[in-house]
């Protein structure tokens, strides 16, 4: 599944266009490698996403085409969540 679609379906990012913009800005890495929106992701991959002053690392647990709001959080497991300082960027 494409990275931008996974981010939308899992509700890590609300809109697919926003997921595409964030990934094209180089703020998402898949298994430590900067990723574009079209990068394919699979179960077991680790995503590191930078949201402003936060960096979230998640592991993909499940990939599915659609999900209900209640099921979305089951698609990934948060491994690490950290705040970035001004000097860290």
Residue pairs with C-beta under 8 A, 6 or more apart in sequence:
1 9
1 40
1 41
1 42
1 63
1 65
2 37
2 38
2 39
2 40
2 41
3 19
3 23
3 28
3 30
3 35
3 36
3 37
3 38
3 39
3 40
3 41
3 47
4 16
4 19
4 20
4 23
4 37
4 38
5 16
5 19
6 41
6 60
6 63
6 75
7 13
7 16
7 19
7 22
7 23
7 28
7 49
8 14
8 15
8 16
8 19
9 64
9 65
9 66
9 67
9 72
9 75
10 67
10 72
10 73
10 75
10 76
11 67
11 69
11 72
11 73
12 19
12 47
12 49
12 56
12 58
12 76
13 19
13 22
13 49
19 37
20 37
22 28
22 49
23 35
23 36
23 37
23 39
24 36
24 37
26 34
27 49
27 50
27 51
28 34
28 35
28 47
28 48
28 49
28 50
29 35
29 47
29 48
30 39
30 41
30 45
30 46
30 47
31 45
31 46
32 46
32 48
35 47
41 47
41 60
41 63
42 60
42 63
43 60
43 61
43 62
43 63
44 59
44 60
45 59
45 60
46 57
46 58
46 59
46 60
46 79
47 57
47 58
47 59
47 60
47 76
48 55
48 56
48 57
49 55
49 56
49 57
49 58
50 84
53 83
53 84
54 81
54 82
54 83
54 84
55 80
55 81
55 82
55 84
56 78
56 80
56 81
57 78
57 79
57 80
57 81
58 76
58 77
58 78
58 79
59 76
59 77
59 79
60 75
60 76
61 74
61 75
61 76
61 77
62 74
62 75
62 76
63 75
64 75
67 74
67 75
